[in-house]
Amino acid sequence: MVQQIPRPLAGTMTRTAGGGLGASGGMALGYKLARPEALVVQIVGDGAFYYNCPASMLAVSRQYDLPMLIVILDNAGWSAVKESTLRVYPDGAARKGNAFASEFRNDTDFAAMAAMFGFKGLTLSEPDAVTATVTEAVETARSGTSTILHVRLPRH
C-alpha cells in the first residue's frame, strides 16, 4: 500500500512495522478519536479483516460515533499464509500441489455487514465503476456514516 498510495502530507498514512494482522481496525478507530475531523480510511485485506474482530470494531464505530471508510480488498485468499509458506519452503509440497490452505470462499458479502450497524455497504467488482463507487464511499463517510467498500479482486 505504501508504494501504491503515495502520501504528500506527513502523518497521513500509518501501518504496523511488522506483523499486525488484526491491528488496523483498532488503529483506525484510534486515529478517528484523535482527529475526529479527518476522513479515516482503513485499507485491509479480507484475511486481515477477519482478524480485526470486525463486529466489535464496527460496534465501537457506531457506539462512539466514529465514522470511517473501511476498504476491504477481497482476493478470496490469505496471501500472508501463502507467501510465508513459499519463503520458508520455496520448493515444498505446498508449491508442488498448489495447496497452501490459504483460500477463502469467494462469495462472502462484506458490504452486508454494514447494515448490521446502520452503515453503508458498497461492493465494487467492475473496473468501470471505480470512480463512482469510491466517490460515493468517500462522500458517505465524510457525511458521518461509516462505510464498508468491499472490493472484489481476482483470486490470489
N, C-alpha and C positions, 0 to 999 in steps of 0.2 A: 504494500500500500504506500509506503513512504516513497518508493521510486515512481509509483504511478500517479500520485496526487501531490505534486509539489506545493508547498505552502510558503507564500512570500512573507507572511507575517509570523514572527516568532511566537511561540506559545499557542499556536492554533492547531497543533496535532500532537498527540501523545500515543505511546504504546508501551507495552512492557518490554524490558530489555532482554528478557529470556522467555522461558516457558510461562505462559499466562492464560492457559485455557480457563475460561470462566471468569476472568478478571474484567473484561471490557464493559460489561453491564454495570457493575458497581462503580467503575471508574467514570462512566458516562453520567450516572446519577450524581456522583460527587462533583463533577465539573458543572453540572446544571445547578446544584446547590450553591457552588462558589460564584457562578456567573449566570444568574437567572435570566439576564437579558440576551444571552448568547444562544445561537442555534447550535445545539449539541447533536452531533451525528455519530452514532455508534456503527461502525462497519465491521461485520463479523461473518465468518463462515458458518455454514449450517452445523458442522460438528461442534465448533466452539460455542455457538448459540445454545445448543443443548446443555453444555457445561455451565452456562450462565444462570441456571435456575430461572428460566425466563418468566415463569408465572410470578415468582417473588419480585423480580426486577420490575415487571410491568405493574404489579400491585403497588410497589413503592412509588413509581412514577405517578400513578393515579392518586394515591393517598396524600402525597405531599405536593401535588400539582407541579410536577417536574416534566413538562412536555419535551420530548426529544424525537429525533428521527433515527429509527433503527433500520439499517440496511443489511439484509441477510443475503449473502452470496451463496446460493444453493447449487452445489455441483453434485449433490446426492452422494457425497463421499467425504471421507475424512483423510485429507491429504497428509496431515501430520503423521498419521499412523503409517500410511504407505511410504512416505518419504523417509521416515525414521527407519523403517524396515530395510529399505534399499541402501541407506547409508551404512547400516551395520552388516547387512548380508547382501551385497550388490549382485551376487550371482547365486543367491539361495533359492530354496524351493518355492518361496512366495513369488519370486520373479518368474521362475520357470513355469509355474502353474497359473500365473496371474491371479493369485489368491491371497489377498492382503487382509481379509476380514476388515475392510475399511469402507464398505459401501453401505449407504442408507437407502431406504425406499425412496423412489423419486416422485411420489405422489403426496408428500406432506404439504399441507396448505398453511404455511407460516402466517400468511396475512390474516387468516381466520382467527388467530389468537388475539388480534387487536380488538375484536368485537367483545370479547370477554370483559374488557376493561373500559369499554366506551371509546376506544381509539379508532383510528382509521387504518384499514389494511388495504394495501395495494399489491398487485402482482405484476411483475414485468418479465415477459418472456420473448417479446419480439423487438429486435433492434430498432425498428422504425418508430416504436413507441417510447423510446428512452426520454426524449426531450419533454414530451407532455407528461409522462408519468413522474419523472423526477421533479418537474416543476410543481405538480400537484402535491407531491410528498413534502417538498420544502415549504410550500405555502401553507399547507395544513399544520405542519409542526411549528412554523413561525406564528401561526394564529393561536397557538396554545393547546393543540391537540396532538398527543403523541401519535406517531405514525410508524407502522411497520411496512417497509418496502421489501417484498420478497422478490429477489432477482433470481430467476431460474437460469442456470448455466448448463452447458453440456456436462455430462458426467466426467468425473475426474479420471 
